[in-house]
């Protein structure tokens, strides 16, 4: 029995989805098709339009899928969010012409807003007790104010450069989004077991991306204070060097406070600090 995974056939999450499969050790034939089979894992990959993925998972055409939270929430489909994947991060934002003043959501009361996400926009308006005229359009939403179709837009934003090029400014974040792994309810025992194995790999890859392996030389009189700075997953590895009075210390450091830790290690007398990326991290 094979697990059927739906991913975008093109667009924002396509490359990230393929990269995740590669990092998980799942090998695919070169070149995307409508459907392809993994060589070394019981998984079939379906390449679909992103907007269709929630429905395909709900209908059981696919067992699991990789989709943006924005697409999932807009669809309203009753499927499970299994794991946030950490790539494809963006935000659904409200934007208005640069010259317009904005103090709160009340400033868009009675305005025309162009969007490809009418459901999410309506929820935002309802939450803020604002009434606006929603114009649902697909593609090139940001040009709507410039051609007189709308007074504002609600669109996906990554860097914000597209908005700036069209004379717009962000004023509200409606939703923060990233790629998520979704699944249908009640997969069945065998497919659930394969999904659990896939999740095990995904979590090892994600954990590795947020940590670095550090090797350093430490003077023995400062050894305990250096160990306290880099406790690692359980405990650092400490090995004596050929030069008396020195030890080699190996440990894992989290990205969140990486540079602060390195600076403190230097102050404590650590030398020859080597930093190595981690491919996978199994705990």
SVG drawing of the C-alpha trace seen along z (x, -y; Angstrom):
<svg xmlns="http://www.w3.org/2000/svg" viewBox="-21 -61 72 63">
<polyline fill="none" stroke="black" stroke-width="0.4" points="0.0,0.0 1.4,-3.4 1.0,-6.8 -0.3,-9.4 1.1,-12.9 -0.2,-16.0 2.1,-18.9 1.9,-22.0 2.8,-21.4 4.3,-24.9 4.4,-28.0 5.5,-29.2 5.7,-25.9 6.9,-23.6 10.6,-23.9 10.4,-23.7 8.2,-20.6 10.7,-18.8 13.6,-19.9 11.9,-18.6 11.4,-15.2 15.1,-15.1 16.2,-16.1 14.0,-13.3 15.9,-10.8 12.9,-10.2 14.2,-9.8 12.1,-10.8 12.6,-10.6 13.8,-13.7 11.1,-16.0 7.7,-16.5 4.6,-14.8 1.0,-14.6 2.0,-11.6 5.3,-10.0 6.5,-7.2 9.3,-7.5 12.1,-4.9 12.8,-4.1 9.7,-5.0 6.1,-3.7 4.9,-7.1 3.2,-8.4 3.5,-12.2 0.6,-14.0 1.4,-17.4 -1.7,-19.5 -2.9,-23.2 -2.4,-24.5 -6.1,-25.5 -7.2,-21.9 -5.0,-20.1 -7.4,-20.5 -10.3,-19.1 -8.3,-16.2 -7.2,-15.2 -10.7,-15.5 -12.0,-13.3 -9.3,-10.7 -7.7,-11.1 -4.6,-12.1 -3.9,-10.8 -1.7,-13.8 -0.7,-17.1 1.6,-20.1 -0.2,-23.3 0.0,-26.9 -2.0,-27.7 -3.6,-30.5 -5.0,-28.1 -6.1,-25.6 -8.0,-28.2 -9.5,-29.9 -10.9,-26.5 -12.4,-25.6 -12.0,-21.9 -12.3,-19.5 -8.8,-17.9 -6.1,-17.6 -3.1,-19.9 -0.4,-17.4 2.8,-19.5 4.0,-23.0 6.9,-22.7 8.9,-25.9 9.1,-27.0 7.0,-29.1 6.5,-31.7 4.4,-34.8 1.6,-36.9 -1.8,-37.8 -1.9,-41.6 -4.2,-44.5 -2.5,-47.2 -3.7,-50.7 -2.2,-53.5 0.9,-55.1 -0.8,-58.5 -3.8,-57.3 -4.0,-57.6 -4.5,-54.6 -5.0,-54.4 -7.2,-51.3 -9.4,-48.9 -12.2,-51.4 -10.5,-53.4 -11.5,-50.8 -15.2,-50.9 -17.2,-51.3 -14.1,-50.8 -13.7,-48.4 -11.1,-45.7 -9.7,-43.4 -8.5,-40.0 -8.1,-36.3 -9.0,-35.4 -12.6,-36.6 -13.3,-34.1 -10.2,-35.2 -10.8,-38.8 -14.5,-38.6 -13.4,-37.0 -11.0,-39.9 -13.7,-42.5 -16.2,-40.7 -13.7,-40.5 -13.1,-44.3 -16.8,-45.1 -16.1,-46.7 -18.2,-46.6 -16.4,-46.7 -17.2,-45.7 -15.1,-42.6 -14.0,-42.2 -12.8,-38.6 -10.1,-38.5 -7.3,-36.0 -3.8,-37.1 -2.3,-40.6 -4.4,-41.8 -1.9,-44.6 -2.8,-46.5 -6.5,-46.9 -6.2,-50.3 -4.1,-51.7 -6.8,-50.9 -9.6,-52.1 -11.1,-48.7 -10.6,-48.9 -9.5,-51.3 -7.3,-48.6 -6.1,-45.1 -5.7,-42.0 -3.0,-39.9 -0.1,-37.6 3.2,-39.3 6.7,-38.0 9.2,-40.8 6.6,-43.6 8.5,-44.7 5.5,-44.1 3.3,-46.3 5.9,-49.1 6.3,-48.9 2.5,-49.4 2.4,-52.4 0.9,-50.5 1.8,-50.1 1.0,-47.3 -1.3,-48.4 -2.6,-45.2 -1.6,-41.5 -4.6,-39.4 -2.9,-36.0 0.7,-34.7 1.2,-31.6 3.7,-28.8 3.6,-25.4 1.8,-22.7 1.4,-19.0 -2.3,-18.0 -4.0,-14.7 -7.4,-13.2 -9.1,-11.8 -8.8,-8.1 -6.0,-7.1 -6.1,-3.5 -3.4,-1.6 -0.9,-0.9 -1.0,-4.3 -0.8,-6.0 2.3,-4.0 4.0,-5.3 2.8,-8.8 4.4,-8.5 7.7,-7.4 7.5,-10.4 6.9,-12.7 9.8,-11.2 12.1,-12.2 10.5,-15.7 11.0,-16.5 14.6,-15.3 15.3,-17.6 13.5,-20.6 15.4,-20.1 18.7,-20.0 18.0,-23.3 17.7,-25.1 20.9,-23.8 24.6,-23.7 27.4,-21.3 30.2,-23.1 33.7,-21.9 36.2,-23.9 39.4,-23.7 39.0,-24.7 41.5,-25.4 40.8,-22.9 40.6,-25.7 37.6,-27.1 36.2,-23.8 33.1,-23.8 32.0,-27.3 32.3,-26.5 30.3,-23.3 27.6,-25.3 27.3,-27.5 26.8,-24.6 24.9,-21.8 23.9,-20.2 21.1,-17.7 22.1,-15.8 25.7,-16.6 28.8,-17.8 31.5,-15.4 34.8,-16.2 38.1,-14.7 41.6,-15.4 44.0,-17.1 47.6,-16.0 48.6,-19.4 48.3,-19.2 45.8,-21.5 43.4,-21.6 40.4,-19.6 38.3,-19.3 34.5,-20.0 31.8,-18.9 28.2,-20.0 25.1,-21.4 24.0,-25.0 20.6,-26.4 20.3,-29.0 18.2,-31.3 21.1,-32.3 24.0,-31.0 26.1,-34.2 25.6,-35.2 26.9,-31.8 29.9,-32.0 30.9,-35.4 30.6,-34.1 32.7,-31.0 35.4,-33.3 35.4,-35.4 35.8,-32.2 39.0,-31.3 37.6,-28.9 39.9,-28.6 39.7,-27.0 35.9,-27.1 34.5,-25.1 30.9,-25.3 29.4,-22.5 25.8,-22.3 23.7,-19.3 21.9,-17.3 19.5,-15.4 19.0,-15.4 17.3,-12.4 16.4,-12.8"/>
</svg>
